[in-house]
């Protein structure tokens, strides 16, 4: 299918690349279908979680281990039951990035990662309320140290 | 808002598939048990609000800013 996105213009999306978020994500419960795009440029550590239901909606996302190598996701099985994860290798973990005007103040949400089971293309944003990870983790310096990854 | 009085061990049904029960009461704290279908997300209200606000801040970022960031990085690599 073709969607007309705000950032990337009209793009063609293969149905099997569409990730279903059965619960939506907090604040955006009305949309369920997203696609993960990597086409900013090859060197960029960022990817885009582009909404399919609402093409004007997109989030910048990053692999949290890029900025925090020891990052671990700790959630109750019951919380991710909906994802039907059978094999850990199928799991993709992403953090949503806030990109303010001053990009040195860029943050990633380590508290509430996006978890995608790539085996069945189902996703959920989980909230790790028992962990100490911050909602606003400053990432600019870590990215500079990583040398653009 | 509907307000109901419940004792420990009692529950409330919301529709026919969401059950909220009072598991324990200790001083000012109430332990609540929630049985809901898998596609109903359950969160503590204050953290849900925080994540919701953060998602709203994150929505539709300026892609140009991130592109500039990429360029800046590659320049530093060359140094």
Backbone of each chain as ProteinMPNN parsed JSONL, in Angstrom:
{"seq_chain_A": "XXXXXXXXXXXXXXXXXXXXXXXXXXXXXXXXXXXXXXXXXXXXXXXXXXXXXXXXXXXXXXXXXXXXXXXXXXXXXXXXXXXXXXXXXXXXXXXXXXXXXXXXXXXXXXXXXXXXXXXXXXXXXXXXXXXXXXXXXXXXXXXXXXXXX", "coords_chain_A": {"N_chain_A": [[0.832, -1.197, 0.0], [0.27, 2.343, -0.493], [1.354, 5.187, 1.29], [0.965, 8.616, 2.192], [3.325, 10.332, 3.586], [4.275, 12.741, 6.088], [6.976, 13.358, 6.42], [8.436, 11.853, 4.58], [7.237, 11.976, 2.179], [5.351, 10.401, -0.428], [5.245, 7.021, 0.208], [5.868, 3.569, -0.46], [4.532, 0.811, 1.118], [5.127, -2.418, 2.22], [2.807, -4.909, 3.066], [3.621, -6.865, 4.899], [5.473, -5.587, 6.415], [4.22, -4.051, 8.202], [3.573, -3.129, 11.503], [1.524, -4.159, 14.099], [0.013, -2.461, 16.709], [-1.825, -3.462, 19.107], [-2.933, -2.132, 21.297], [-2.589, 0.468, 20.701], [-0.537, 3.345, 21.427], [0.348, 4.97, 24.51], [-1.527, 7.898, 24.677], [-1.934, 7.907, 22.007], [-3.968, 6.138, 21.288], [-5.736, 5.66, 19.324], [-4.562, 4.91, 17.004], [-3.136, 2.135, 15.308], [-1.463, 0.875, 13.5], [1.858, 0.725, 12.454], [4.974, 1.455, 10.782], [8.372, 0.577, 10.55], [10.883, 2.666, 9.644], [14.03, 3.103, 8.029], [15.224, 5.028, 6.659], [16.635, 7.584, 6.996], [19.417, 8.366, 6.86], [22.146, 6.23, 6.034], [24.121, 6.196, 8.035], [22.941, 7.122, 10.262], [21.928, 6.82, 13.658], [19.307, 6.831, 14.189], [15.919, 5.732, 13.713], [12.692, 5.575, 12.15], [9.46, 5.502, 13.433], [6.871, 5.172, 11.737], [3.556, 6.125, 11.463], [0.906, 4.31, 10.066], [-1.859, 4.406, 9.954], [-2.318, 7.084, 10.46], [-0.818, 9.141, 8.557], [0.462, 11.541, 9.108], [1.671, 11.287, 11.471], [4.625, 10.499, 13.194], [7.422, 8.992, 14.837], [10.699, 9.598, 16.073], [13.037, 7.083, 16.639], [15.305, 5.057, 18.56], [17.772, 2.518, 18.973], [18.043, 1.597, 22.217], [20.374, 0.546, 23.257], [22.418, 1.609, 21.879], [22.958, 4.006, 23.066], [23.027, 3.394, 25.683], [24.651, 0.88, 26.648], [24.263, -1.167, 28.552], [21.604, -1.434, 28.851], [18.58, -2.874, 29.904], [15.532, -4.619, 29.453], [12.9, -5.01, 31.599], [10.148, -6.58, 32.293], [6.963, -7.802, 33.431], [5.859, -11.038, 32.389], [3.157, -11.139, 31.878], [2.567, -8.613, 30.994], [3.513, -8.487, 28.442], [2.25, -10.425, 27.164], [0.495, -10.16, 25.091], [2.117, -9.902, 22.919], [3.016, -12.385, 22.248], [5.634, -13.621, 22.393], [8.006, -15.886, 21.29], [10.605, -16.405, 20.753], [13.51, -14.893, 21.81], [15.231, -13.693, 20.024], [13.655, -12.604, 18.114], [12.813, -10.236, 19.014], [12.532, -6.737, 18.943], [13.813, -3.837, 20.314], [13.074, -0.527, 21.087], [13.638, 2.953, 21.722], [11.706, 5.843, 22.188], [12.448, 8.997, 20.859], [12.837, 12.354, 21.866], [13.103, 15.267, 20.077], [14.21, 18.221, 20.595], [14.349, 21.808, 19.812], [16.91, 22.657, 20.438], [19.246, 20.488, 19.856], [21.121, 19.358, 21.489], [19.841, 18.839, 23.748], [18.429, 16.596, 23.386], [16.42, 13.763, 24.131], [15.898, 10.346, 25.182], [13.322, 8.021, 25.758], [13.71, 5.932, 28.205], [12.263, 4.679, 30.037], [9.905, 3.74, 29.032], [9.983, 1.597, 26.816], [9.549, 0.674, 23.339], [8.393, -2.371, 22.311], [8.811, -4.797, 19.917], [7.615, -7.672, 18.413], [9.098, -9.279, 15.967], [8.444, -11.57, 14.716], [5.693, -11.945, 14.616], [4.928, -9.443, 14.016], [3.916, -7.646, 15.963], [3.391, -5.059, 18.291], [4.183, -3.134, 21.26], [4.116, -0.471, 23.589], [5.767, -0.582, 26.496], [5.571, 0.102, 29.993], [8.007, 0.495, 32.296], [7.591, 0.48, 35.289], [8.802, -0.318, 37.587], [11.467, -0.042, 37.305], [14.436, 2.044, 37.412], [14.95, 3.605, 35.223], [15.034, 6.665, 33.385], [12.409, 8.795, 32.046], [13.22, 10.845, 30.53], [16.096, 10.617, 29.137], [19.159, 11.946, 28.6], [20.752, 12.064, 25.511], [22.563, 13.1, 23.745], [25.363, 13.453, 24.241], [26.217, 10.812, 24.602], [25.748, 9.823, 22.073], [27.534, 11.29, 20.571], [29.913, 10.346, 21.593], [29.72, 7.773, 20.713], [30.316, 8.169, 18.159], [28.634, 8.655, 16.006], [27.768, 6.25, 15.245]], "CA_chain_A": [[0.0, 0.0, 0.0], [1.004, 3.609, -0.511], [0.871, 6.219, 2.205], [1.575, 9.908, 1.951], [3.825, 10.73, 4.9], [4.68, 14.134, 6.233], [8.421, 13.524, 6.302], [9.087, 11.127, 3.493], [6.405, 12.035, 0.991], [4.599, 9.167, -0.659], [6.084, 5.825, 0.256], [5.198, 2.287, -0.667], [4.768, -0.055, 2.278], [4.682, -3.81, 2.05], [1.917, -5.273, 4.171], [4.287, -7.669, 5.924], [6.334, -4.713, 7.234], [3.376, -3.258, 9.106], [3.522, -3.632, 12.874], [0.25, -3.858, 14.747], [0.02, -2.166, 18.143], [-3.247, -3.686, 19.423], [-3.403, -1.179, 22.302], [-2.085, 1.787, 20.359], [0.469, 3.675, 22.434], [-0.28, 5.981, 25.373], [-1.753, 9.196, 24.045], [-2.278, 7.679, 20.595], [-4.648, 4.841, 21.32], [-6.615, 5.541, 18.156], [-3.837, 4.371, 15.852], [-2.588, 0.81, 15.626], [-0.511, 0.334, 12.517], [3.076, 1.506, 12.252], [6.024, 0.788, 10.023], [9.676, 1.058, 10.986], [11.661, 3.114, 8.477], [15.432, 3.35, 8.366], [15.787, 5.805, 5.55], [17.116, 8.96, 7.173], [20.576, 8.023, 6.045], [22.679, 4.956, 6.521], [24.952, 6.323, 9.23], [22.177, 7.646, 11.386], [21.467, 5.833, 14.646], [17.86, 6.967, 14.351], [14.975, 5.184, 12.753], [11.396, 6.242, 12.278], [8.267, 4.7, 13.6], [5.899, 5.936, 10.948], [2.2, 5.615, 11.607], [0.253, 4.004, 8.791], [-3.252, 4.886, 10.051], [-2.292, 8.549, 10.41], [0.498, 9.384, 7.946], [1.12, 12.758, 9.603], [2.289, 10.964, 12.759], [5.84, 9.68, 13.17], [8.313, 9.17, 15.986], [12.093, 9.198, 15.909], [13.346, 6.048, 17.623], [16.705, 4.65, 18.569], [18.058, 1.323, 19.768], [18.564, 2.173, 23.464], [21.721, 0.051, 23.582], [23.356, 2.52, 21.225], [23.291, 5.088, 23.992], [23.207, 2.804, 27.015], [24.913, -0.513, 26.275], [23.804, -2.16, 29.535], [20.145, -1.295, 28.995], [17.816, -4.124, 29.891], [14.089, -4.472, 29.591], [12.42, -5.893, 32.667], [8.688, -6.461, 32.449], [6.268, -9.056, 33.73], [5.393, -11.755, 31.205], [1.744, -10.818, 31.624], [2.473, -7.332, 30.297], [3.832, -8.624, 27.021], [1.526, -11.609, 26.691], [-0.156, -9.806, 23.829], [3.097, -9.969, 21.825], [3.266, -13.803, 21.96], [7.051, -13.805, 22.069], [8.47, -17.267, 21.445], [12.049, -16.432, 20.624], [14.04, -13.569, 22.154], [15.902, -13.118, 18.854], [12.661, -11.915, 17.278], [12.367, -9.012, 19.683], [13.186, -5.47, 18.635], [13.563, -2.869, 21.381], [13.333, 0.836, 20.626], [13.237, 4.042, 22.603], [11.21, 7.024, 21.472], [13.341, 10.133, 21.065], [12.298, 13.713, 21.743], [14.097, 16.099, 19.396], [13.854, 19.635, 20.775], [15.042, 22.728, 18.921], [18.313, 22.512, 20.812], [19.374, 19.023, 19.816], [21.971, 18.855, 22.573], [18.925, 18.472, 24.834], [17.67, 15.453, 22.904], [16.269, 12.706, 25.141], [15.23, 9.095, 24.803], [12.485, 7.512, 26.841], [14.171, 4.591, 28.588], [11.268, 4.14, 30.972], [8.789, 3.105, 28.322], [10.449, 1.17, 25.486], [8.662, 0.015, 22.379], [8.83, -3.749, 22.081], [8.174, -5.355, 18.723], [7.916, -9.065, 18.073], [9.174, -9.244, 14.503], [7.916, -12.831, 14.182], [4.27, -11.774, 14.284], [4.755, -8.021, 13.753], [3.049, -7.047, 16.968], [4.186, -4.17, 19.131], [3.571, -2.515, 22.431], [4.989, 0.362, 24.418], [5.591, -1.025, 27.881], [6.05, 1.056, 30.996], [8.733, -0.262, 33.318], [7.474, 1.379, 36.449], [9.613, -0.775, 38.719], [12.875, 0.26, 37.031], [14.825, 3.43, 37.652], [15.277, 4.319, 33.991], [14.278, 7.911, 33.26], [11.601, 9.082, 30.857], [14.057, 11.735, 29.707], [17.515, 10.287, 29.261], [19.855, 12.791, 27.622], [21.497, 11.124, 24.66], [23.449, 13.78, 22.784], [26.775, 13.148, 24.503], [26.451, 9.386, 24.35], [25.792, 9.634, 20.624], [28.783, 11.847, 20.074], [30.967, 9.399, 21.975], [29.587, 6.587, 19.855], [30.863, 8.553, 16.86], [27.638, 8.606, 14.931], [27.432, 4.828, 15.134]], "C_chain_A": [[0.871, 1.252, 0.0], [0.46, 4.534, 0.572], [1.648, 7.509, 1.956], [2.038, 10.487, 3.288], [4.263, 12.188, 4.901], [6.174, 14.3, 5.934], [9.029, 12.931, 5.049], [8.301, 11.175, 2.192], [5.653, 10.734, 0.818], [5.55, 7.981, -0.631], [5.229, 4.575, 0.085], [5.538, 1.396, 0.528], [4.254, -1.453, 1.991], [3.891, -4.206, 3.295], [2.645, -6.017, 5.288], [5.238, -6.844, 6.802], [5.533, -3.922, 8.263], [3.285, -3.923, 10.477], [2.199, -3.195, 13.499], [0.479, -3.602, 16.239], [-1.429, -2.278, 18.615], [-3.812, -2.682, 20.433], [-3.116, 0.258, 21.897], [-0.884, 2.07, 21.242], [-0.11, 4.823, 23.263], [-0.351, 7.36, 24.705], [-2.173, 9.073, 22.588], [-2.97, 6.322, 20.458], [-5.485, 4.597, 20.066], [-5.89, 4.998, 16.93], [-3.146, 3.068, 16.235], [-1.47, 0.368, 14.708], [0.666, 1.293, 12.296], [4.028, 0.727, 11.351], [7.353, 1.419, 10.441], [10.515, 1.4, 9.751], [13.088, 3.427, 8.9], [16.056, 4.362, 7.422], [16.069, 7.271, 5.848], [18.421, 9.038, 6.384], [21.273, 6.864, 6.736], [23.436, 5.054, 7.838], [24.162, 6.711, 10.471], [21.791, 6.544, 12.366], [19.942, 5.843, 14.802], [17.089, 6.202, 13.291], [13.633, 5.863, 13.002], [10.303, 5.22, 12.449], [7.144, 5.527, 12.974], [4.516, 5.301, 11.109], [1.569, 5.42, 10.228], [-1.192, 4.535, 8.798], [-3.336, 6.405, 9.922], [-0.924, 8.968, 9.872], [1.193, 10.661, 8.434], [1.876, 12.474, 10.909], [3.526, 10.075, 12.583], [6.651, 9.969, 14.427], [9.729, 8.829, 15.551], [12.373, 8.179, 16.999], [14.809, 5.651, 17.492], [16.811, 3.332, 19.342], [18.693, 1.816, 21.075], [19.974, 1.702, 23.8], [22.804, 0.862, 22.877], [23.849, 3.571, 22.213], [23.516, 4.588, 25.417], [23.382, 1.292, 26.842], [24.384, -1.55, 27.275], [22.283, -2.111, 29.742], [19.451, -2.652, 28.941], [16.334, -3.829, 30.101], [13.616, -5.495, 30.618], [10.923, -5.67, 32.853], [8.097, -7.83, 32.788], [5.812, -9.704, 32.421], [3.964, -11.362, 30.837], [1.599, -9.528, 30.823], [2.736, -7.45, 28.8], [3.21, -9.886, 26.426], [0.956, -11.377, 25.29], [0.797, -9.943, 22.633], [3.412, -11.416, 21.415], [4.719, -14.086, 21.578], [7.475, -15.257, 22.331], [9.991, -17.341, 21.451], [12.591, -15.018, 20.849], [14.702, -12.894, 20.947], [14.941, -12.346, 17.955], [12.328, -10.512, 17.798], [13.206, -7.795, 19.288], [12.791, -4.473, 19.725], [13.942, -1.479, 20.882], [12.924, 1.841, 21.694], [12.778, 5.211, 21.755], [12.062, 8.229, 21.867], [12.553, 11.445, 20.939], [13.407, 14.583, 21.161], [13.71, 17.567, 19.55], [14.653, 20.514, 19.819], [16.558, 22.686, 19.174], [18.616, 21.014, 20.903], [20.346, 18.469, 20.86], [21.116, 18.417, 23.763], [18.014, 17.3, 24.424], [17.589, 14.361, 23.988], [15.628, 11.466, 24.542], [14.464, 8.591, 26.019], [12.902, 6.069, 27.17], [13.177, 3.896, 29.513], [10.213, 3.304, 30.247], [9.211, 2.699, 26.914], [9.321, 0.592, 24.632], [9.225, -1.387, 22.166], [8.065, -4.297, 20.882], [8.595, -6.813, 18.577], [7.901, -9.158, 16.547], [8.661, -10.547, 13.88], [6.439, -12.701, 13.818], [3.908, -10.309, 14.048], [3.702, -7.383, 14.673], [3.911, -6.21, 17.906], [3.404, -3.604, 20.29], [4.592, -1.591, 23.071], [4.74, -0.049, 25.861], [6.138, 0.048, 28.825], [6.703, 0.263, 32.112], [8.71, 0.539, 34.618], [8.241, 0.892, 37.671], [11.098, -0.446, 38.515], [13.153, 1.742, 37.224], [15.122, 4.217, 36.384], [14.418, 5.571, 33.844], [13.45, 7.981, 31.977], [12.413, 9.979, 29.911], [15.529, 11.456, 29.975], [18.251, 11.065, 28.168], [20.843, 11.952, 26.813], [22.556, 11.77, 23.778], [24.918, 13.383, 22.988], [27.11, 11.688, 24.2], [26.557, 9.119, 22.855], [27.079, 10.167, 20.035], [29.95, 10.909, 20.395], [30.946, 8.172, 21.069], [30.031, 6.892, 18.425], [29.884, 8.362, 15.721], [27.145, 7.199, 14.649], [27.299, 4.367, 13.675]], "O_chain_A": [[2.026, 1.236, 0.424], [-0.753, 4.648, 0.748], [2.816, 7.494, 1.568], [1.243, 11.062, 4.031], [4.573, 12.773, 3.864], [6.582, 15.259, 5.28], [10.016, 13.443, 4.52], [8.65, 10.504, 1.221], [5.352, 10.043, 1.792], [6.54, 7.947, -1.362], [4.049, 4.539, 0.436], [6.705, 1.253, 0.893], [3.111, -1.648, 1.579], [4.263, -3.877, 4.422], [2.342, -5.836, 6.468], [5.747, -7.339, 7.808], [6.102, -3.21, 9.091], [2.968, -5.107, 10.597], [1.812, -2.028, 13.434], [1.067, -4.428, 16.937], [-2.182, -1.307, 18.537], [-5.012, -2.407, 20.436], [-3.375, 1.178, 22.673], [-0.267, 1.138, 21.758], [-0.962, 5.567, 22.778], [0.654, 7.896, 24.237], [-2.703, 10.018, 22.004], [-2.603, 5.49, 19.628], [-5.89, 3.469, 19.785], [-6.525, 4.663, 15.929], [-2.637, 2.923, 17.347], [-0.619, -0.43, 15.1], [0.497, 2.477, 12.002], [3.905, -0.486, 11.182], [7.445, 2.627, 10.657], [10.814, 0.536, 8.926], [13.325, 3.949, 9.99], [17.275, 4.529, 7.393], [15.766, 8.128, 5.017], [18.494, 9.71, 5.355], [21.003, 6.568, 7.9], [23.409, 4.133, 8.655], [24.665, 6.634, 11.592], [21.376, 5.46, 11.956], [19.367, 4.977, 15.462], [17.527, 6.045, 12.151], [13.475, 6.628, 13.953], [10.222, 4.225, 11.729], [6.57, 6.428, 13.585], [4.341, 4.098, 10.915], [1.695, 6.269, 9.345], [-1.683, 5.043, 7.79], [-4.287, 6.944, 9.356], [0.023, 9.131, 10.641], [2.387, 10.841, 8.195], [2.629, 13.32, 11.391], [3.478, 9.043, 11.914], [6.57, 11.056, 15.0], [9.948, 7.904, 14.77], [11.995, 8.38, 18.153], [15.453, 5.875, 16.467], [16.027, 3.074, 20.255], [19.778, 2.397, 21.043], [20.694, 2.372, 24.541], [23.975, 0.797, 23.249], [25.014, 3.967, 22.191], [24.117, 5.274, 26.244], [22.417, 0.529, 26.882], [24.089, -2.682, 26.892], [21.757, -2.682, 30.698], [19.703, -3.464, 28.051], [15.954, -2.912, 30.829], [13.901, -6.687, 30.51], [10.494, -4.704, 33.484], [8.671, -8.87, 32.465], [5.43, -9.018, 31.472], [3.607, -11.265, 29.663], [0.64, -9.359, 30.07], [2.261, -6.645, 27.999], [3.588, -10.345, 25.348], [0.942, -12.267, 24.439], [0.36, -10.08, 21.491], [4.002, -11.648, 20.36], [4.989, -14.718, 20.557], [7.324, -15.777, 23.436], [10.583, -18.223, 22.072], [12.189, -14.071, 20.173], [14.73, -11.666, 20.859], [15.366, -11.534, 17.133], [11.665, -9.719, 17.131], [14.436, -7.84, 19.303], [11.612, -4.285, 20.022], [15.019, -1.291, 20.317], [11.993, 1.61, 22.466], [13.384, 5.529, 20.732], [12.355, 8.449, 23.042], [11.728, 11.617, 20.042], [14.517, 14.625, 21.692], [12.965, 18.101, 18.728], [15.528, 20.028, 19.102], [17.362, 22.681, 18.242], [18.288, 20.36, 21.893], [20.393, 17.26, 21.09], [21.589, 17.723, 24.664], [16.975, 17.056, 25.038], [18.574, 14.08, 24.671], [14.918, 11.528, 23.538], [14.913, 8.724, 27.157], [12.495, 5.121, 26.498], [13.247, 2.688, 29.735], [9.705, 2.312, 30.769], [8.854, 3.357, 25.937], [8.307, 0.102, 25.129], [10.409, -1.549, 21.872], [6.835, -4.264, 20.84], [9.782, -7.139, 18.614], [6.844, -9.122, 15.917], [8.465, -10.624, 12.667], [5.986, -13.278, 12.829], [2.734, -9.969, 13.897], [2.77, -6.705, 14.242], [5.019, -6.605, 18.267], [2.173, -3.589, 20.313], [5.786, -1.889, 23.094], [3.638, 0.116, 26.383], [7.053, 0.796, 28.479], [6.054, -0.534, 32.789], [9.69, 1.186, 34.987], [8.326, 1.598, 38.676], [11.892, -0.56, 39.448], [12.248, 2.577, 37.204], [15.509, 5.383, 36.462], [13.223, 5.55, 34.138], [13.747, 7.326, 30.978], [12.311, 9.888, 28.688], [16.122, 11.989, 30.913], [18.004, 10.875, 26.977], [21.664, 11.225, 27.373], [23.35, 11.079, 23.14], [25.618, 13.028, 22.04], [28.15, 11.379, 23.618], [27.356, 8.289, 22.419], [27.648, 9.577, 19.117], [30.848, 10.707, 19.577], [31.983, 7.613, 20.71], [30.114, 5.996, 17.585], [30.256, 7.959, 14.619], [26.198, 7.006, 13.886], [27.019, 3.196, 13.421]]}, "seq_chain_B": "XXXXXXXXXXXXXXXXXXXXXXXXXXXXXXXXXXXXXXXXXXXXXXXXXXXXXXXXXXXXXXXXXXXXXXXXXXXXXXX", "coords_chain_B": {"N_chain_B": [[-18.811, 11.062, 38.461], [-18.906, 7.652, 39.245], [-19.2, 6.35, 42.445], [-18.346, 3.729, 44.513], [-18.688, 1.703, 47.428], [-16.483, -0.72, 48.634], [-15.462, -3.781, 50.148], [-12.542, -5.474, 51.453], [-11.633, -8.121, 49.348], [-13.918, -7.938, 47.857], [-15.353, -7.05, 44.657], [-15.552, -5.172, 41.539], [-17.34, -5.058, 38.548], [-16.587, -4.081, 35.254], [-18.307, -3.634, 32.471], [-18.555, -6.85, 30.883], [-16.131, -8.06, 31.068], [-14.065, -6.921, 32.519], [-12.631, -6.987, 35.613], [-12.334, -5.566, 38.745], [-10.772, -5.839, 41.724], [-10.642, -5.537, 45.315], [-7.83, -6.304, 46.856], [-6.305, -6.07, 49.132], [-6.215, -4.061, 52.084], [-4.389, -1.635, 53.686], [-3.752, 0.563, 56.06], [-3.302, 3.613, 54.523], [-3.114, 2.58, 52.067], [-4.297, 0.799, 49.262], [-4.552, -2.348, 47.848], [-5.032, -3.328, 44.619], [-6.609, -5.599, 42.463], [-6.605, -6.483, 39.058], [-8.456, -7.796, 36.472], [-8.38, -8.153, 33.129], [-9.094, -8.133, 29.569], [-6.512, -9.107, 27.203], [-5.965, -7.087, 25.351], [-6.485, -4.751, 26.625], [-4.884, -2.157, 28.045], [-3.322, -1.64, 31.162], [-2.445, 0.776, 33.466], [-0.643, 2.522, 36.065], [-2.032, 5.571, 37.024], [-0.551, 8.052, 37.206], [1.919, 7.524, 36.037], [1.158, 6.696, 33.557], [0.122, 9.085, 32.548], [2.451, 10.597, 32.448], [3.986, 9.231, 30.513], [2.308, 9.437, 28.354], [2.301, 12.224, 27.931], [4.985, 12.53, 27.271], [5.146, 11.054, 24.927], [3.542, 12.667, 23.348], [5.143, 14.936, 23.175], [7.184, 13.855, 21.72], [6.128, 13.244, 19.274], [6.106, 13.558, 15.742], [8.775, 14.77, 15.146], [11.228, 17.22, 14.077], [12.625, 16.379, 11.205], [14.79, 17.46, 9.892], [16.476, 18.434, 11.836], [17.587, 16.133, 12.902], [18.933, 15.199, 10.726], [20.892, 17.123, 10.439], [22.277, 16.583, 12.698], [23.401, 14.111, 12.098], [25.204, 14.892, 10.098], [26.922, 16.575, 11.506], [28.071, 14.769, 13.183], [29.479, 13.113, 11.394], [31.379, 14.845, 10.478], [32.899, 15.209, 12.726], [33.956, 12.726, 12.986], [35.828, 12.682, 11.025], [37.835, 14.271, 11.896]], "CA_chain_B": [[-18.072, 9.823, 38.685], [-19.581, 6.659, 40.092], [-18.417, 5.988, 43.626], [-18.897, 2.537, 45.168], [-17.936, 1.21, 48.585], [-16.153, -2.129, 48.543], [-14.632, -4.295, 51.238], [-11.482, -6.387, 51.03], [-12.143, -9.355, 48.761], [-15.023, -7.655, 46.954], [-14.905, -6.597, 43.33], [-16.436, -4.388, 40.687], [-17.228, -5.447, 37.14], [-16.793, -3.04, 34.249], [-18.746, -4.457, 31.352], [-18.554, -8.238, 31.335], [-14.816, -8.688, 31.012], [-13.037, -6.276, 33.342], [-12.956, -7.124, 37.021], [-11.403, -4.863, 39.618], [-11.065, -6.3, 43.077], [-9.826, -5.016, 46.402], [-7.078, -7.462, 47.335], [-5.882, -5.824, 50.51], [-6.242, -2.667, 52.539], [-3.464, -1.496, 54.803], [-3.603, 1.994, 56.309], [-3.771, 4.469, 53.434], [-2.85, 1.949, 50.788], [-5.221, -0.245, 48.833], [-4.016, -3.192, 46.783], [-6.124, -3.581, 43.679], [-6.366, -6.633, 41.453], [-7.328, -6.164, 37.823], [-8.541, -8.827, 35.441], [-8.891, -7.501, 31.923], [-8.619, -8.787, 28.342], [-5.128, -8.802, 26.85], [-5.804, -5.852, 24.564], [-6.754, -3.575, 27.454], [-3.673, -1.816, 28.787], [-3.594, -1.135, 32.511], [-1.29, 1.512, 33.98], [-0.837, 3.484, 37.152], [-2.47, 6.796, 36.344], [0.435, 9.136, 37.116], [2.971, 7.165, 35.086], [0.512, 6.706, 32.243], [0.048, 10.488, 32.132], [3.81, 11.042, 32.13], [4.394, 8.63, 29.244], [1.442, 10.026, 27.333], [2.829, 13.569, 27.653], [6.283, 12.4, 26.61], [4.851, 10.636, 23.55], [3.029, 13.835, 22.63], [6.32, 15.788, 22.889], [8.049, 13.183, 20.748], [5.449, 13.044, 17.989], [6.425, 14.384, 14.581], [9.953, 15.629, 15.32], [11.751, 17.863, 12.871], [13.612, 15.462, 10.636], [15.967, 18.228, 9.482], [17.386, 18.529, 12.987], [18.326, 14.874, 13.038], [19.858, 15.106, 9.591], [22.032, 17.972, 10.78], [23.037, 15.868, 13.722], [24.182, 13.108, 11.379], [26.313, 15.567, 9.402], [27.849, 17.055, 12.516], [28.787, 13.588, 13.646], [30.434, 12.585, 10.43], [32.497, 15.785, 10.438], [33.769, 14.941, 13.875], [34.65, 11.467, 12.721], [36.955, 12.898, 10.112], [38.903, 14.987, 12.593]], "C_chain_B": [[-18.864, 8.903, 39.614], [-18.669, 6.296, 41.265], [-19.097, 4.811, 44.33], [-18.058, 2.191, 46.39], [-17.721, -0.292, 48.43], [-15.318, -2.544, 49.744], [-13.539, -5.179, 50.638], [-12.106, -7.686, 50.502], [-13.311, -9.126, 47.807], [-14.5, -7.051, 45.651], [-15.966, -5.751, 42.639], [-16.26, -4.914, 39.272], [-17.428, -4.218, 36.268], [-17.099, -3.779, 32.954], [-18.728, -5.904, 31.82], [-17.172, -8.856, 31.347], [-13.713, -7.964, 31.772], [-13.483, -6.347, 34.806], [-11.891, -6.433, 37.853], [-11.75, -5.24, 41.052], [-10.145, -5.64, 44.1], [-9.138, -6.214, 47.052], [-6.712, -7.289, 48.805], [-5.981, -4.334, 50.833], [-5.323, -2.588, 53.748], [-3.197, -0.005, 55.003], [-4.17, 2.791, 55.159], [-3.637, 3.797, 52.069], [-3.833, 0.818, 50.496], [-4.553, -1.047, 47.727], [-5.178, -3.608, 45.894], [-5.724, -4.67, 42.699], [-7.209, -6.322, 40.224], [-7.298, -7.351, 36.877], [-9.151, -8.171, 34.224], [-8.408, -8.257, 30.694], [-7.228, -8.278, 27.967], [-4.957, -7.465, 26.125], [-6.198, -4.6, 25.338], [-5.504, -3.306, 28.282], [-4.066, -1.235, 30.144], [-2.33, -0.461, 33.036], [-1.653, 2.23, 35.267], [-1.076, 4.838, 36.493], [-1.348, 7.813, 36.156], [1.536, 8.808, 36.101], [2.408, 7.126, 33.659], [0.489, 8.131, 31.681], [1.418, 11.007, 31.688], [4.245, 10.514, 30.751], [3.577, 9.217, 28.091], [1.94, 11.428, 26.933], [4.138, 13.494, 26.888], [6.09, 11.965, 25.151], [4.355, 11.819, 22.721], [4.181, 14.779, 22.264], [7.151, 15.194, 21.755], [7.435, 13.111, 19.355], [5.923, 14.044, 16.941], [7.62, 15.319, 14.801], [10.425, 16.184, 13.981], [12.898, 17.009, 12.32], [14.904, 16.186, 10.254], [16.986, 18.315, 10.615], [18.216, 17.257, 13.129], [19.312, 14.695, 11.889], [21.1, 15.924, 9.86], [22.922, 17.263, 11.779], [23.951, 14.829, 13.061], [25.409, 13.719, 10.718], [27.393, 15.988, 10.384], [28.719, 15.881, 12.99], [29.858, 13.143, 12.665], [31.633, 13.529, 10.294], [33.475, 15.478, 11.564], [34.552, 13.652, 13.689], [35.934, 11.693, 11.929], [38.139, 13.568, 10.806], [39.992, 14.034, 13.082]], "O_chain_B": [[-19.411, 9.334, 40.629], [-17.497, 5.974, 41.072], [-20.27, 4.887, 44.695], [-16.84, 2.372, 46.378], [-18.654, -1.039, 48.134], [-14.558, -1.744, 50.288], [-13.606, -5.576, 49.474], [-12.99, -8.266, 51.132], [-13.661, -10.016, 47.033], [-13.357, -6.603, 45.567], [-17.105, -5.637, 43.093], [-15.137, -5.186, 38.847], [-18.326, -3.412, 36.512], [-16.239, -4.47, 32.408], [-18.868, -6.17, 33.014], [-17.036, -10.052, 31.606], [-12.547, -8.348, 31.683], [-14.543, -5.848, 35.184], [-10.697, -6.683, 37.687], [-12.859, -4.999, 41.529], [-9.024, -5.24, 43.788], [-9.779, -7.031, 47.713], [-6.797, -8.222, 49.604], [-5.846, -3.476, 49.96], [-5.45, -3.357, 54.701], [-2.496, 0.615, 54.205], [-5.354, 2.682, 54.838], [-4.002, 4.373, 51.044], [-4.15, 0.001, 51.36], [-4.041, -0.47, 46.768], [-6.171, -4.166, 46.36], [-4.614, -4.655, 42.167], [-8.376, -5.947, 40.335], [-6.228, -7.848, 36.526], [-10.283, -7.691, 34.263], [-7.401, -8.96, 30.77], [-6.821, -7.182, 28.353], [-3.933, -6.796, 26.27], [-6.24, -3.508, 24.772], [-5.112, -4.122, 29.116], [-5.007, -0.45, 30.257], [-1.261, -1.071, 33.045], [-2.822, 2.512, 35.527], [-0.404, 5.201, 35.527], [-1.201, 8.378, 35.072], [2.025, 9.691, 35.397], [3.088, 7.475, 32.695], [0.79, 8.358, 30.51], [1.54, 11.741, 30.707], [4.796, 11.253, 29.936], [4.096, 9.457, 27.001], [1.992, 11.765, 25.75], [4.382, 14.283, 25.976], [6.783, 12.447, 24.256], [4.7, 11.958, 21.547], [4.194, 15.352, 21.174], [7.738, 15.912, 20.946], [8.15, 12.935, 18.368], [6.113, 15.226, 17.23], [7.486, 16.534, 14.655], [10.069, 15.686, 12.912], [13.983, 16.937, 12.898], [15.984, 15.596, 10.289], [18.195, 18.275, 10.387], [19.405, 17.311, 13.44], [20.385, 14.116, 12.058], [22.217, 15.501, 9.56], [24.149, 17.333, 11.714], [25.12, 14.691, 13.422], [26.504, 13.158, 10.763], [28.588, 15.8, 10.153], [29.93, 16.007, 13.166], [30.988, 12.838, 13.046], [32.753, 13.091, 10.033], [34.693, 15.485, 11.384], [35.673, 13.513, 14.178], [36.951, 11.025, 12.118], [39.284, 13.452, 10.369], [40.968, 14.471, 13.691]]}, "name": "protein", "num_of_chains": 2, "seq": "XXXXXXXXXXXXXXXXXXXXXXXXXXXXXXXXXXXXXXXXXXXXXXXXXXXXXXXXXXXXXXXXXXXXXXXXXXXXXXXXXXXXXXXXXXXXXXXXXXXXXXXXXXXXXXXXXXXXXXXXXXXXXXXXXXXXXXXXXXXXXXXXXXXXXXXXXXXXXXXXXXXXXXXXXXXXXXXXXXXXXXXXXXXXXXXXXXXXXXXXXXXXXXXXXXXXXXXXXXXXXXXXXXXX"}
